[in-house]
Amino acid sequence: MTETEGGTPPRSATRVRVVSTSSCAAAVPIHPAAVTVAVPANRRGWAAVGAIALGAFIVVMTETMPVGLLPRIADGLHVPLGLAGLMVLVPGFSAAVSAPLFFLGSGRFNRRSVILVLGLTVLVSNAIVAVAPNFAVVLIARLFFGATLGAFWTVVSPVGPKLVGPAGGTRAITIIAAGISGGTVVGLPAGQFLGDLVGWRLTFAVAAGATLLVVVAQAVVLPSIPPAGSTHLRDLSRVLARRAARWGMAAGAVVFIGQFTAWTYITPYLTDRTQLSSGVISLLYVVYGCGGIVGSLVAGSLFKRGVIASFAGAATVVSALLIGLAIGGVVPWLAGLLFVLWGLFWGVVNPGTLVWILDAAPEAPEAASAVNVTNLQIALAAGSGVGAVLVSSTTLQTVFLTAGLIVLAAATLAAAAARSVTLARRE
């Protein structure tokens, strides 16, 4: 798990399992941290793991839900569609800032308290959006949510194994990953469906209510979770010092810019250009999310053969699919097929961005994860910004064509990186 131009990591380096989300990937240690919770792996411990998984579900659902609601929000608040896309862009920037700051400043806080506060912040954000009198208030609420998002992916990584001990650590991680995947699959179609049924304001109110239920459940079942220890700025700088990590950050940033140039405006594209009904679009979102889960499962085997090559190959396919959507998006069955395949291959690209950096700095997985979150959230916001500019000045077809070419540039970067640095095969 090292690059050839870097030193060999310590044998005690923590092994990690990769969990992917719609916008980024998170590293979760397989071996438990040195500091453990004084709770045996009993029913309460597993109930606590389930509560964390529900929290992950709510956070990811809240992150992805606005994508299915953008046209309704734009109409309801009387703003252009491109401006409404800032609901995706603004959280990206705030998450990018909060992830490393939280990594550096969270060493002394009990994780139970942190998780509950983060849940309440998500609740407040959703509630404010539901009653916001104008779009400026909506953006402020999404800004706070983005800060929560960055902190959340930093703090939840080691929690599962702490709650149930070494024997159940991997199973705990799997349950939390199910919550993440569930939020990815449910968030966007839930927004689309509830938006049709009750409107976008009540959709956010429902999300706030669901968040309240999860926070209450967490308050009941979560035990005290002591922090793992101090964190330092040098941990982040060591990751940035690795040449393989810098290549990975560059390729990851470009591919996320391309992805979210298109993804932010997928709902109006399928509605206006492909002429699909809301019900069909909601179904496609579910299949897209399931395809992403399958892709992530397949990615584990691909990465054993070569992380960079797998990333480059999958990004090349995503590029072709986006260009295909731009050209053939008027044919409903073809657009649906290309969209589902997009989800499948993005399921390989997304975790590949993190695995690349983890293999470049395996001795500091949490620092690498924090760096990765910041890098990809900035790229996500930039991609949404590029899409907003294009959708306001050109056509939706141009948005997807441009996105495909950007993703192709990321694949080219990865191919160049493969000749410059080498990552060891994963076990």
N, C-alpha and C positions, 0 to 999 in steps of 0.2 A: 504493500500500500504506500509506496514511496515513489517519488520521481527520481530519475537517474541523476539529475544534476543537483539533487539535494541530499542531505544526510539521511542516514537510516534512523527512523523514529525509535523511541524507547520501546522495549518489549512490553512495557506496561501500558502502552497506549490503549485507550478505550475503544472497543469495537462498537460500531453503530449500525442501526437499522434505519433505512430511509423511508420516510412517510411523506407522500406528496399531497399538495393541495392544488386548488385552482390557480393560485398565483405564485406559489413558491413551494419549496420543500423544506422539511424540518428534519434535523438529525436527532435521533433518540438513542441514548446509550443502551446497549444490550446488558452490559454488566452494571449492577447498581452502584450508586455513588457511595463514597465512604460514609457519609452521614445517612443513617436510615431512620425511619419512623418507628416508634415503639408500638407498632401495631402488627399482630401476627397476620399471616395470609389466611384470614378467615372470611366469613361472609361480609363483615363490615369493610374489610380491605377491598374485596371485589366490588362491593357497592360503591366505594369511593372511586375505584377505577371507572366504573360505569358512569358516575357523575362527571368525571373529567371528560369522558368520551362525549357525553351530552353537551358539555361546554364547548368542546371542539366542533361539534355539529352546529351549534348556534352561531359560533364565530364565523365559520366558513359559509353558512347559509346567509348571514348578514352581509358578508363580503360580496357574494355573487348575486344576491337577490336583485339589486338595482339594475343589472344588465337586462333583465326581462321586463323592467318597468320604465326604461328611459323615455320611450315615446309618450307614455301617459304622464310622467312627471313633467316633461317638457311642455305638454299641452296644459296641464293643470296649473303650472306656475308661470305660464306664458313666456317661456324662454326658448331659444333655438335648441335643436337637438344636439348640436355640437357643444353648446354650453352645458347642457344636462350631463354630458359625458364627464364633466369634472367630478361628478359623484364617484367615479372610479379613480380619477387622477389624483384628487386631493388625499384620500386615504393612503395611496401609495407613497406619497412624499412623507406624510407624518409617520407611517410605519417604518420607512427607511431611516428616519432620524431616531425613532424611539428604540429600535432593536439594539444598536450598540450602546446607547445611553443606559438602557435597562440592564444590559449585560454588565456594564461597569458599575452600576449603582445598586444592584439587587442582591449583593452577596449576604447582607445581614437580615433580610426580611423573610419572615415565615411564609412559606409558599401557600399555605391555606388562606391566609389573609390576602395575599396578592391575588390568588385566583378568584376569591369572592369580590374583591374590589374591581378586578377586570370585568367580571360578569356584570356587575352593577353599571359599569361604564358603558358596556354594550347596550344594556337595557335603556339607559338614559338617552343614548344616541338614537336608538330606534324610536323612542317616544317623542323626542324632539322633531325628528323628521316627520312623524305622523301628524303633528300639529303645526308645523312650520308655516308662518304667514308668507314667507317669500323664499327665494332660492338661496339667498345669502345665509339664512339660518340653517337651511339644509346642509350647505357646505361646511358650516361650523360644526354641526353634529357629526358629519362624516370625517372631519379632521380629528375629532376626539376618538372616533372609532378606529381610525388608522393608527393612532398612537397606541391604542389598546391592542390592535392586531400585531404590531411589532413586538410589544412586550409579551404577548401571549405565546407566540412561537418560541420565544427565548425561555420562558419559565416552565412550559409544560414538558419539555424534552425529557428530563430525568424523573418525573413524578411517578409514573406507573410502577417501575421496579421498586421505588421506595415504599409504596403502599402495600405491596404483597410479598416483598422479599425476593431473594435470588431465584428460588425455584419457579416462581410464577411471573418473573419479570418479562420474559418474551411474550407470554400470553397477554399480560397487561398491555404491552405495547400494541399488540394486534387489536385489542378491543378499542383502544384510543384511536388507532388508525381507521377502524370501522366508522367511528364517529366523524373523523375528518372526511373520509370518502362519502359517507352519507350526506354530509353538508354540501359537498361538491355536487352530488347528483341531484339533491332536492332543492337547493337554493334557487337556481335560475328558473326551473319549471314551476316551483312554488310561487315565485314572484309573478310569473306569467299567468298562472291559473288564478291565484287570488286577486291579481290585478283585474282580470276579466270579471271575477265574481263580485268583489266588494270595492274595487278601486285601490289605488296605490297607497293612499293614506291609511286605510284600515289594514292593508297588508303589513305596513310597518308597525301598526298598533298590535296586530296579532303576533308579530315577531318579538315585540317588547314583552307581551304577555308570556310567550313561550320562554323568553330569557328569564323572567321572574321565577317561573316554576323551576327552571334549572338551578338558579342561584339558591333558592330555598332548599332544593334537594342536596346541593353541595354543602350548604351550611349545616345540614343535619348529619351527613355521613362522612364528610372529610375530617380526618384527624389533624393534629398539628403536624406540619411538614417542615422541619428545620432546613435552612439553606445549606447548600453543599460546601460553601466556603467562599473565600475572597476571590475577586476577579481583577484583572489588571489590564491596562492599556497595551502593555507589551504582548499580551496574548493575541490581540487583534493585529498588531504590527507584524508579528511573526508570520501570520497567515499571508498578509499582503507582501511580505518579503519573498515568498515563494514564486518563482517564475511560472510554474505550472498553474498555480492558483490565479495568477494575473491573466494567463491565457484563458482559463476557465471563466473568470469573471467577464472578460471581454466577449467571449462567445455567448455566455448566458445572457448578458445584457442585451446584445443585439437580437437574439432569438426572442426574448421577452418583448422587446419593442415591436418586432414584427407581429408576434402573437396577439398583443393587446391593441395594436392598431386595428386589427380585424375584429377581435373578439368583443370589444366594447360596443360595436355596432352590428353584431350579428342579428339581433332581433329586428331592427328596421330593414336589414338586408333581406332576411327571409320573408318579411311581411310585404315589403314594397317591390323588391325585384323578383323574388321567386313566387310571390303571390300565394303563400301558404297560410292556412287558417291558424288561429291561436292554438287550437287543440293539437294540430299536427306539429306545430313548433314545440309545444310543451313536451310531446312525446319524443321528438328528436333530441331535445335537451337531455332527457333521461337516458336515451340510448348513447348519446355523446359521453355523458358522465360514466356510464357503465363501460364504454369502450376505453375511457381513460384508466379505469381501475384495472381492466384486463391488460392494457399496455404497461402499466406500472408493475404488474405481476410478472409479465414477460421480461421486463427490463432487468430484473434481478439476474436472470440467466444470461442475458446479453452482456451485462457489465462484467461478468466473469471473463468474457472473451476480449473485452477492451472497451473501456468507458468512452474514450474520445471517439473511436470509430463508430460506436453505437449512437452516440450523440450526433455525429456528422451525418450518418445514414438516415436516422429518423428525422432530423431537421430538413434534409433534402426532400424527403417524402412530404413533410408538412408544407414546404414551399410549393411543391407541385400541386398539392391539394388546394391551397389557397388561390393559386393562379387558375386552377381548374374551376373553382367556384366563381372567380371573376369572369371567366369566359363562358362557362356553361350554367351559371346560376339561374337562368330563366327556365331551365328544364327541371321541374319539381323532383322527379325521381333521381336524376343525376345529382342535383344539389343535395338531396337528402343523403345519398350514398357518400358523396365527398365529405359532407359534414360529419358523418359517423366515423369515417376513416380518419378524419382530422383528430377526433377525440382519441382514437386508438393510438396513433403515432405521437400525439402530444403527451400521452401517458408515458412514453419512453423519454422524450426530450426533457420534460419537467423535472423528474428526479435526477436525471443525468447532470443537470446544472450543479446540484449539491454534491453528488457522489464524486464528481470531478474535483471539487475543491477539498472535500474530505480526504481524498486520496493524495492530495498535495500537502495537506497539513493534518495527518491523522493523530498527532499527539495533542491537538487542541480542538476537539470536535464542536464544542459549544461556541468557541470563538469563531471557528469556520462557519458555523451555522448563522451566527449573528452577522458576519460579513456578507454571507450569501443573501440573507434577508434584505439587508440594506441595498445591496447591489441590484437585486431583482425587483424590489419595490420601486426604486428610482426608475428602472427600465420600464416597469409596468406603467408608471405614471407618464413617462415619456411617450410610450406607445399610445396610451389613451389621448395624449395631447396631439400627437401626429394625426391620429384618426379624427380628432375634433377639427383640426385645421383642414384636413382633406374633405371631410363630410360637409363642411361649411362652404368650401370653395370649388369642389369638383363633384364627383358622383360616387355612389357607394361602390360601383364597379372599380373605380380607380383606387378606392380605399383598399380593397382586397388584392388588387394587382400589386400595389405598392407593398402591402404587408408580405405577400409571397416573395417579392424580391429582397426584402429585408431579411427574412428568414433564410433565404438562399445565401445571403452574405454571411450569416452566422455559421451555416454549414461549411462555407469556404474557410472561415476563420478556424473552425475545428480541424479541418483537413490540414491547414498549415501548422496548427499546434501539434498535430500527430507527428510531424516531421521535426519539431523543435524540442518537445518534452515527451517523456514516457512515464506512464503510470503503471505500477505493477499490477498483475492480474489479481482480482479479488478472490478471496477464499469462498 
